[in-house]
Each structure stands twice: as structure tokens, then as C-alpha cells.
């Protein structure tokens, strides 16, 4: 029995079919994943946001599969070739690859040599030789010679028959599946340098003579190899271990598989050699090129999927970094010749003042710069100084330190923040609309100030791809990347919640159920009528109907509104449940909110009804205990070591504090304040074996590291978080796969080449 889409997803997620069906129905009705995960637990049986995202992804794939299945069945039926057996096979295909294998013989194609041979009446000859190898090929072929049909002689007849068999062998779905999985399991990926490209492609030098098991190639290395090929530096080929030692004419194992499939064997019969040659030619000319291309695409797709997953996790961690909170901030966008751009924002992020100072070379106007900053801090009551981590960051950090030393009465605190994407925001249409009269560079300073107050609220204004926490992000499927990153932003924004009266249009547009148009309408309504006092006032916003209100209301907060529940994550539809709780406790809402003892003494089961079950009531009680609680961690910063401002200041063995800027599959990049992130290899992240770096660190973490090695020429810094490591000590991963090439055996670290290319790439990505 063929399973439905819901049954297949239920099996994959290990949940009940009824849960999947309910979730699918809600999503089809326009509900968002955050809304379903938070406010429809009874309906879905408690599916969480991760399960729902996986469900959504599989639902899209399987529906595309069903659409393609229908098109294929219609095409084959139109040709009059749809047998009951073929239809059953097509309907039972579980993947797009299997489906396309089955369709291959019936797929409309250009006129092939096999098709020409069939038209010449040579198919009976092919069938006869395959069925009875005891026949003499040349003798059997003579009756098929026909000048009218373009068959000049027996050799031409046999060539045509061979083309028919080759096409038949190459289009056998079961055979293709067996060969594909054999090559994926036992295949070896080989890379070699294109002659004459040695100097041009030096960054790929560790892959000039490289091979390893296809299935075991990690995503970052696969993408590096594919990039090398795309840049014309490397050639990639698929083979088997030991191919080099085999005799040139030795039969490939896959040729044997094809021969067995069609009962072809060398028993000394007249047609055996002809059939064996047909198998060999089929493998080398038709099947292998097809499978090689397909498997390299499979490797690319798997690597891209992993790279997108890495980017998504890093983006999630960055968006949910600890906010400094509602404090007035001075933002400094560092620069040398062009000066340091200064922007002061109030506790709500509103721009108050700007300036440009020139403390560094060539002007060296240090004292005046300190005086300007002191005056701005005093005038606007600034509490924090946010410094971008770009060029001249450490010099500007020293300036802020001097400011704090000279003016202790200001009680300032300085923090260096990632300015990734700030320049993208500065030049955006949104920034131009928000600050039409402001210079582009000053807009960057505003962004640097605001991202310290609330990273999430500021970073949503930037295309996620421009934030630069990805792994080969420009090499992956851009549509899938955008879809995945948008889902991450949506989950983060709704997980934290949004202040309805201060949120920007871009932030509101990420709220469940809201579009860019509705977000603009909310801001316009707010500007025209003043702050929202209740969530119900949202219904007055033009074009914001009941469905949008249902989806969005629970994620929008009004901290100082008329109803305390409007500042919480309790959905307005559940306010009657809260009223029952208040009636039972005999207390007012303001008395009950925050009273943990009283709330925990209540029995949630007493407040359930047909619509709101136990999960919702339990969530309501938790929310009343800590209404509007921000799930993000406590704000803290790294203290960069004084006197360590450039790569040349680093010494092996030096202990430093830094901020994790990016996490990849082979380690983590850490900003230690020298304008070049250092790399902590996966093997140096912990004294214990680490399979996934994300299990140890995440973007934004403050970590302590030790310098292992500094390469000034290539601007590389090797770091370790294992304090027992000594400078110069190898950090090759324990338990890593055994390298297959001489180049890798010589390498100090298995991922050395990828790390070098990635280090340079990430440095650029982090500072657009």
C-alpha cells in the first residue's frame, strides 16, 4: 500500500499521522510556524518549531514529488506505454532520483543512435544476440544489411544493435540505482591541478594531487574542491581506490554488475566478446559519465545543505545575542584617513547627534576627539560606547579607553561589536528613507550603536546573507539559502517578541502574520495616532484583518499599556482563561503577575476547556510568572588585551579573550582584536573529542584562547581552547578520517587548505 504524504512525514518525524495532518491543515490555511508551535499545541499534539520546520520542508519536497509523479504518469500514458507494472513502480518511487530513473526510457529526447537503429529494423538483431550468445554476430547480422535503411554492411548492423543494447542497459532503473549506491559507498573523489594553473590557484595547492572517499568528503572541503573546479584550477574525477594499479583494459567492477544484470558472461561462445565489449562501452560512454555528474551533484547538494545549516545556526546565535538594553549609546564607526564617524542614539534607538572626529593618522587630533566625545556623552547621558570592529578598531578602542580614563564621571562602558552588514544597511533604501540627509558613513555609526542595544532589532534590517556568518555562502543554492535564513529570522523575532510601539518596519514585517505592507501601515497608524494602548487597537490598522491579528497579536508587546496581559506572550484569544484563573484565585491581575508561589499552587487542569487544553494553560501560567521574559542571555563583553592590536603583537603561548564570530564544521573563528580572526580548529575546541563545533561554541560567545601559531605572511592565526596545548603542537583531530593522499599525509592539519581559503573568505565576509 502506497503511503500518503502525511504518513511518510509522520514516519520520518516519528510522530502520529493525525499530528502531521493537523499541522499541514494549519499551514495550508496560512498559519506560520511560530504561531502553530506557540498557540496551537493542542491541535498538533505539541509539535515544536523544529519539528514544524522539518515538516514544512518535507511537505514542500513531497508535494513537488507528487506533482512530478503525475506529470510523468501522464507523459508515459500519452505514449501508450504505461503498463500496470510500470505504473506501480512510478507510484511507489520514494525520491525524485528513483522517479527520474524510471522515466528515463520514456523521456522525450533528441533522436539517438539507438532510435535510428530501431527505425532501421535492428532491434530483433540486438534481442537475438542478447538472448543467444551462441549465435555468430557477423553471420546473424548479414540479413539486416540494407542500403535503403542506411545499413551498409554487417559491421554497421552490429554497431546499430550495440547502440540499442547500450541504451537499454543505461536506462534500466534498478541497475542505475544499484550502480549509483555502489559508487557513492565505495567511490573515491580525485582532484588534480589544471596544467599551468599552479601559481594562479595556489590557494588550492593542497588539492593539486588529492583523493579521498567520496562519501566521507566534509561539506567545507567539497565546496572548496568544487570552487577550485569552477575557477578552472582543479579537475575533479570519480574513481575507485586502486584504479591506478589496475591494468588499463581491466574490467571495472561496475561492468561486471551490468553483465550480471543481463546474464552476460564469457563462456567462449561466438557472441560473448561482442556482448562484453557492448557492456564495457555502455559503462564508459553512457552510464559512468551520467552517474559521475549525478554523484558530484549529489555531493554538492549535500554540502550546500550542510553549509546552509551552518549559516542558519550561526545566524540564529547572532540574532539571539545578548542585548545591552535601553541605554543611550555612542556608536563609533572607525576609520583612519576619513576619520571616525560618531552617532549618538537614545534608549529607544532614536538618533540624537552625529559628528566626525580625526584622532588617528594623518591628523592625529586626539585631544579634540576625546573632548568631542566627552561633550556628546554628557549632553545626551550616554552609558555605552559601541565600537565597530573594522579598520582602526583597536586604535579607536584606545581612544574610548582614554575618554573613560579622563572622564570617570561619565561612567561609560566601551564594547567592540561586529560591524558585519553595517555598510550594507548604510547604503540600503531603508537607511536612505530613515536618514535621507545623513551621510552613508554616519548611517553605519547609527547601526553600530543600535546593534549593541538590540542586535535582533537592528540585524533584521539587513539581508541575512550580508551578515557574513556563513560557510561558502555565495556557492550554495541562493533560493534555498534565502528561504532557510528567512525562517531563522522569523523564529528568532517571534521567539523574543516585539515591542509594538518602538519596533521598526523591518522588525514588524518579520512578526508572524505581518507583511511589509501591514508593517508599514502599523508604523503609519502609530505615527498618526500615537502609541498603541491595547492590542485590540491593532484591528483599527488599515488592511489588518482578523487572520493577521490572530497570527501576530501574541508576539506583539505593549509594555506600559492599559492591560498588563498585552505585555506578555499570552494570546488575546486566551484572555478568558486568565480571567477564570483570576476568579479562582480571588486576585487582581497586577497582584497575580509575578507571584510564583501563588501561580504554582494552582492546578492547570481546572482551567482547561474544549478550546484551551492543558499545554496552553501551562504556558499561560508560566507567562504570568515571568511576563514577556526575554529568552536571550545576559549581556557581557570580551576584554581585549591591552597592547595587542595587530598580528605582529601576537606571540605563541599568549592567553587572550575574544568573541566567536563564526562557527564552521572544522572549527570556530574568534575575534581577538587584531583585525584578523583566529581559527580554533575543531580538534582544539575541547579536551574531549568534538564531532560538531556548534555543540561547544556559538557565534557571540566570549571565550578564552591561547595563541598556537602566527603566520604574518599569510595572515593566519591558530588558536586553541585546550589550555594544555603548547605552541607548535599539532592539533590534528583525533578520530578523523585517514587521509588518502600524500598531500594530506604531509599536511599538519587535515583541513589546512580549506582553513586557509576560509580564513580569508570569512575575513572579507565579516567586513563587507
N, C-alpha and C positions, 0 to 999 in steps of 0.2 A: 504494500500500500504506500502510495506516494504521500509524503508528509506535507502539510500546509506550511506557509511561511511562518506562521505563529508557532507551530510545533517545532520547526527547526530552530528558531531563535530560543524557544524555551529550553530545548535540549542543550544548546550552546551556552546559555547563561545559567543553566541548572536551576531554573525556576519553573513555576507551573504555567501551563498554556493560558489559563484564564488571566494571569497577571500580564502576560505579554499582550493578549488581545485587548485588555483594558487600556494599557499604555498606548498601543497603536491607535486605538479609537480616539484617545485624548489628543495625541499628537496630530492626527488627521483633522481634528476639529480646530486646530490652531493653537493648542496649548504648548507652552515652552517647557523644556526640560526642567529648568529651575522651579517653575510653578508646579509641575506634576510631582517632582521629588519632594517639595516642601509642603504642598497643600492638598495633595490627592493620595496620601499614603493608604487610606482605606480602599480606594478604588484599585490601586495597583498592587496591593498586598505588601507595601513598604519597599518598592524598588527604589534604590538610591540613585543619585545623579550619575555615578559612574556606570551603573548597570543601564540606566536610561540612555546615556550617550552611546554605549556599545550597541544597545538595542536599535537606536536611531540609525547608526552606521550600517548595521547588518540589514535592517529593513530596506534601506536605500539600495544596497547591493543586491539583495534577493529580489526586489521588485524590478530592478534593471535586468536581472537574470530571467525573470518570468516574461518580461517584455521581449527579450531577445529570443527566448524559447518559442514564444508564439509566432514571431516573425520567421524563425527557421522552419517550424512545422508548416506554416503557410507556404513558404517557398518550395519545400520538398513536395508538398501535396500538389502544388500547381504544376510541378514537373511530372506528376503522375507516378512518383517513385516511393511514396510513403507506405511502407508495409506495416503491419501490426507490430512486428518485432522492432523495427526502426523507431516507430512512434513511442513504444515503451522505453526504449533506450534514451531517446531525446527527453521524454518526460521525467526520466529518472536521473538525468545528469545533475550533479550537485554543484558544479562550478562552471564558470564561463569557459575555462580551458577545455574541459571534457565536452561541453556543448559544441564548441568550435571544432574539436576533433571529429565529432560525429557528422558535422555539417560539411566538412572539408570535401568529401567526394561529390557533394551536390551543390557546392558553392559556385555560382556563375563565375567563370574565369575566361581569360583570353584563350584563343584556340591553341591548345597544347599539341606537342608532338604525338602524345598518346591519342588525342582526339582525332588527329589527322590519320593516324594508323587505323583507328577503328573505322573511320569513313572509307578507308581503303580495303576494309574487309579482313583485317589481320588479327582480330580478336580470337577467332577459332584456333589460329596457329599458336597464339600465346597460351590459350587454355589447354591445347593438346600437349605441348611441351611440358607445362607445369604438372599436368595430370599423369603423364607417362614419360619419365626421363629416359626410358629405353629407346625412344624414337631418335632417329638420326636427324639433327636440326636442319642440315643443308638439304637432305632429301625431302623432308616434310615441307620445307619452305618453298620448293620449286613450283607446286601448283598455284601458289599465291602471287607468282610473278605476273605483273600486268602493267604494260606501258600506259594503258588508258587510265589506270588508277595511280600512276606515279610510282609503281614498284618495279624498279628496273631489273633487279636480279634477286637471287636468294639471300644475299647479304642484306639488301635493303629490306626484304621481308622480315628477316630476323631482327634487324635493328628496330623496325616498327613494333614487332611483337615484344621486344625488350622494353620499349617505352611504355607499352600498355601495362606490363607487369610491374615496372618500376613505379608507375603512378598508383597502381593498385596497392602495392606494398606500402608506399609512402602515405596513403590515405586511410590505412587501417587504424581506427580509433583505439582499439585495445592495444595494438602493438606500439603506437606512438606513446600511449600512457606508460607502458612498461619501460620503454627506452628513455623517456623523459625522467622518470623517477630513478632509474639506474644512473644516469649521468649526473643528476642532482646529488645523489648519495655518494657516488664514487668519483665524480669528475674533479679535475684539477684546473684552476684558472691560471693561465700563464700570461705574464706581461713581459714585453721587451721594448727597448728603445727604438724609435724610428731612426734609421741611419741618417747621421748629420744633424740630429736634434739634441745631441748630448749637452751642449752648452746652453742652448735656449731653454731646455727643460730640466735644468739642474735641480729644481725643487722636487722633481720626481725621481731623483737619482737612485734612491733605494729600490725603485721598481724597474730599473733598467734590465735586470735579469731576475725575475721574481716568479715564484709559483706557490700556490697553496690550495688546500682543499676548497672547492667551490662553496660547499655548504657552510664551511666554517669562516668565510671571509666576513669580518665585522663590518658594520654599516659604514663607519667613517672611512675605512680603508677601501671598501668597494667604491664609494663615491669619489675618493681620491684617484683610484685607478680609472674610473670612468671619465673623470675630468681630464686626466692625462691623455686619454684616448681622444676626447673631444677637442683638445687643444693641439692634436696632431703630434704629440710627443711619444705616446705609447701605442703599441698594438696589443690587443687582448685576444687570446685564443683559448678555446676549451679543449682539454685533452684528458688522458688518464695517467695516473702515476706509472712510470716505467715505459711510457711511449718512446722515449729516446733510445732505450735499449732494444726495442723490438725491431725485427728485420723490416726493411722498407715495404715489402709485399705481404707481411704477416697479416692475417685476418684480424680485424678489430672484433672485440667481444660482441659488439652490437650487431655485427654482420651475422654472427652465429645465432643471435636471438631472432633476427629476421628469417634466417634459413629454417630454424626450427618451427617458427610460426607457420611456414608454408610447406613443411615436410620436404625441404630440400637438403640433400646430403650427398657427399661424394662417395659413390659406390662403384665407380668405374664405368657407369653407363654412358651412352653416347651424349646425352644432353646435360649430364651433371656439371661439366665445366662451364657450359653456356649459362646454365641457371646460377652457378656460383658467381660468375662474372656479373650477371644481372643484379644479384644481391649486393655485390661489392660496389657497383656503380650506383645503385639505388641509395645505399648508405652515404657514400661520399659526395654524391651530386645533389640528392634530394633531401634525405632525412637529416643528416648531420647539420648542414647549413641552416635548415629550418629550426632544429632543436637548439643549436648554438645561439642563434639570435633570440629565440624564445627564453632560454635559460638565463642569458645575460640580462634580458628584460625583467625576468623574474627576480634576479639578484638586485637589479636597480630598483624595482618596485618595493622589494622587502627593505632595502637600505633606505629608500626615501621614506617609507612608513616609519622606520625606526628613527630617522633624523627628525621627522615631523613630531614624533612622540617626545623626543629630547627637547625640541624647541618648545613644545607645549608645556612640558613640566617646568622648564626654566622660566617661561613667561608667567606661568601660574605663581611661582615662587616670587618673582619680581613684583608682580601686581599686588601680591598679598604681603609685601614687605611692611615692616612696622612704620606707621605714620608718626611724625613728630607732633601732630595735632594742631589745634587752632592757636597758633602763635605768630606774631609778626616776624617776618623773615627778610633778611637782606640776601638777595641772590647775586652771586659773582660769577660771571662768565669770563674765565681767564683769557688773557692774550698778552703778547709782548709788544710788538710794534703798534698794533691797532688799539692797545690799551685794554683795561679790564672793564667790562660792561657791568653796571650796577643797577639792580631793580629792587625796590622795597615793596612788599605786599603786606596787607594787614592780615588779621587772624582768619579772615574768610577767603583770602587769596586775591583781594582787590588790589590793583596796582595803585600805589601811593606816590612813588617818586622814582626818578631814574637819574643816572649820572654816568660819566665815563672818566676813569682815573688812569694815570700812567705811571705806576710805581716801578716798572721794570725797564730794561734797556729798550730803546736807546735814551729815553728821557730820564729815567731814574728819579721821578718826582715822588719819592717815598713819603716824606713827611706830610706833604699836602694831601696825598692819598689817604693816609691814616686820619687826617683831620676831617676830610670829606665824609669818610665812613662813620667816624665818631659823631659828627653832626647829624647825619641821617639816622643813626641808631637812636640818638637822644630825642630827636624830633618825633620819630614815629614809634618809639617804645619797642624797638626790635629786641627779640630774645635770642634769635639764632642767625648764624651766618652760614649760608649754603654755598659751597664752592664746587664748581664743575670740575671734573677730573681730566679735562683735556690739556692742551699745550699750556705751559706756565702754571699748571695747577699747584704744584708744590711751592713755587715762588709766591703765589697768591695765598696759599695756606700760611706761609710765614708772615705775610702781611697781616692776615687776620689774627695770628698769634700775637704780633706786635701791638695791634689795636687793643686786644684784650689785656695785654700787659700794661699798656699806657693808660687805659681807661677801665680799671676794675669796677668802677661804679656802674658801668653799663650792664654788668652781669651777663655778658654774651657767651654763647657756646658756638664753636665752629664745627662744621661737619662737611667732609668731602663726599659728594654724591655723583653717581653715574650721570653723565650728560648725554647718554646714548639716545638718539632720536630728537634731541633738543633743536638741532639745526633743521630737521625735517619739519618740526612743528613751526619754527620761526618763519619758514618760507611758505607755509600752508595757507590755503584760503581761509581757514578758520582763524588763524592768528591775525591775518590781514583784516578780517572782519572785526575781531575783538580789539585790535590795536592799529587802526588804519594810519595813524600819524606817527607810529613808533618805528624806529629803525629796526631792521631784521635782527641785528645782533643783540639789541636790547630786549627783543621779544624772547630770545634764548635765555637771557638772565631771569626773566619772569618765570619761564618754565622751570629753570633750575631751582628757584625759590619755592615754587608751588609743589614740586615733586618731593621736597623734603616734608612739607606739611602733610601731603596725602599722595603717595606715589600712584595709587589706583586712579584717583580723580584726574590726575594730570596725564598719566600714560595712556588713558583711553582716548586721548585726543590725537594720538599718533598711530599710524598704520602699524599693527603688531610686528610686521616683517621688518620695519625700520628700527625696531628697538635693539636688534642685534644680539640676541642671546641664542641664536640657532647654530646648527651644525650643517654646513654646506647648504644653507637655506636657499641660495639662488639656483641650486642644481636640482631641486626637488619639484614635484608637481605643484605648481603655484595655486591652482584651484583648490586642491586638497589641503594645502598648507593654510590658505586663507580661511577655508571652512573650519578647520580644526582650531586655528588660533581665535577665530571669532567665537567659537564655542567656549574656549577657555576664558576669554574676556567676559562673556555673558555669565558664566558660572561664578567668576570672581566678583563681579559687580553685584550680582543678586545675592551672593553669599554674605557680603558685607552689609548691603543695604545702602540706600541713597537718601541724603537729606533733600527733601523736596524743595526747600526754599533757598538752597545755595548751589545745587547741582547745575553744572553747565549742560548745554545741549548735547554734546558728545556723550557725557556720562548718562544723562537721562535716556538717550537713544539706545543704550545697552541694557536698560531695565526690561525685564520680561513684559512682553505685550506692547511695548512702545516702539514706534518707528521714528525716523528722523523728523518727519513732518509733525508727529504728535509731540516730540520733544521740543521742537521749535514753538509749537502752539502753547505748550505749558509755560515756557520761558516768557513768551509774549503776554500771556494771561497774567503771569506773576508780575511782570513789569508794569502792566496797566492797572492791576487791582491790588497790588501789594502782596505780602506773604500769605501763603495758604494757612488757614487756621485749623482746618479739618481735612481729612482725606476725602470726605464727601464732596468738597468743593471741586475736586478733580472732574466731577461729572459736568461741570459748567464749561470746561475747556472745549473749544470747538473740535468736532470730529472724534472726540474721545468717548467712545460708546461703552456699553455695558461689558462687552467682551474684553476690551482693552483694560477697563477698570478692574475687572476680575483678575486678569493676569498680572497687573502691575501693582495694585494697591498695597499688597502685603510687603513689597520690597521698598516702598517709599516711606520715609520717616518724616514726622513733624515734631522735633524735639520739644518745642515750647508751645504747642498748640492747645486747643481747648479740651481735647480728650487725651489723657495720658496713654491710652492704648495706641494712639496714632504715632507714638514714638517707638513702638515695639514692632516685633515681627508677627504679631497676631493679626490675622487677616480680618478685615471688616465683616466678612460673612460669618465669622465665628464670635463676634461681639456678644450675641445672645448667650453663648456658652459661658463667657466671662461673667455675664450678669447672673447666671444661675450659681456660679461659684461665689459671687459676692453675696447673693441672697442666703446661701447656705452658711457662709462664714459670718454674716451679720456685720460686715465691714465695708467701708468706702474703698473705691479703687486706689486712691492715693495712700490709704493705710495698708492695703494688702500688698501693693507692689514693693518688691524688695524684701519682704518679710519671709525669709527662707523657712523658718520654723513653722509658721502658720501654713504656708503653702505645702510643705512636705507632709503635714499632718492630714491633708485632705486625701480622700480616696478618689482617684480619677474615674473609676468605673461608674461612680454615682452621677457623673455629668455627661455621660455619653447619650446619644440618641440615634435615630435612624440615619442621620446625615453625618454626624461627627462621632467617629469611633474613638477607641482608646488611644491610638497613636497621636491623633490631633489634640486630644485633651491633655495628654502628657506633654506635648510640645507647648501648649498654651501655659501650663503651669511652670515649665522651665523658663519660658519667655517672661512671665510675670515676676519670676525670681530675679532675673537679670535682663530687664527690657532693653532691646536694641544693642545687646552686647556685641562689641566688635571682635570678630574671631582672629584678628591679626595679632602678632606677638608684640611684646613691649619694645619700645624704641630704644635702640642702643647703637653706638657707633664704634668704628675701629680707630685706634690711636696710632697713626703712622709714626715711625721712629724719627726723631729729630736728627737732622744731618744726613738722612738717607733720602735723596731726592732724584737721583739719576742712577742708571745702570752701573756706572763706574763707582758709585758709593757702596755697592753691594760686595760683601765678602762671604765666601763659603763658611758655613757654620753660624752665620748671623741669625738671631732669633727675631722674628718680626710679627706684627699683627696686620691682618689685611681683610679685605672683603671679597667673598666669592662673587665673581661677575658672570661666570658661565660654567655649566656642567655638561660634559660630553660623555660619550661611552668609554673614553680612555682616560678620563681624569677631570680635574677642575682647574679653571683659570682663576687666579687670585690677584686683585689689585693691591700692591704693597706700596703704592705711592711713588713709583719711578717711571711712570708714563709707558710702561710695558708690563702687561700682566705676566705673572709667572705661572708655570704649569706644575700642578701636583699630579703626578701620574697615578693611575688607579692603584698601582702597587704601593704607592707611598701615602695613601689616604688613611690607612689604619694598620695597626699591628696584626689585625685579623685579615683573613682573605676577603677581598671585596669583589663581588660579582657585578654590582651595579653602583656606580658612584653616587647616584641620587639617594641611595639608602644611607649615605654618610653625610653629604653636604647638599645644600641647595643655594641657588642664587640669592645673594643678600646676606648670607651667613657671615658673621665675624669669626675669623679663625686665626689660630697661632700657627706659624710655619717656620721652618728652618731652610736657609739657603743651601742647596746642594752644589750647584754649579752655575756659573755665569758665563755666557758666550757673548762678548761685546760685539764681535763682528757680525754675528747673525741675530743679535738682539733677542737672545733666548735666556730664560731663567728657569732652572729646575729647582723646585721646592719639594719639601716633604712635610707631612703632618705626623710622621713617625719620629718622635724625638730621639730614638735610638740610632737613626740613620746618621752616617758620617759623610762629610763632603767627599765626593769622588766615588762613593759606594754605588754599585749598580742597584737599580730599582726595578729590575725585570720582574714582571708579575709571576708570583708563584702559581703554578697550576695552569699557566697559559698554554695555548696550543703549541705544539712543537713546530718551529719554522721549517719549511721545506726547501728554502733556497739558501745558497751560500751568502747572498747579500743579507738575509735576515740573521743567519748564524753569526755574521760579523757584527751585526748591529748591537749597540749597547742596550737598546730597548726595542721590543718588537714593533712598537708603533712609532718609532723615531721619525720616519719620513712624514707620516701623517701629522704628527705633532708639530713638526716644523712648519708645514704648509698651513695647518690650522692656526698656529700661533699668530702668524702674520695676518691670516684672514680675519681672525676674531678681533685683532687689534684695530683693523680697519672698520670692521662692522660695528664695533663698540663706539667708534668715534666717527660718525658719518661726515 
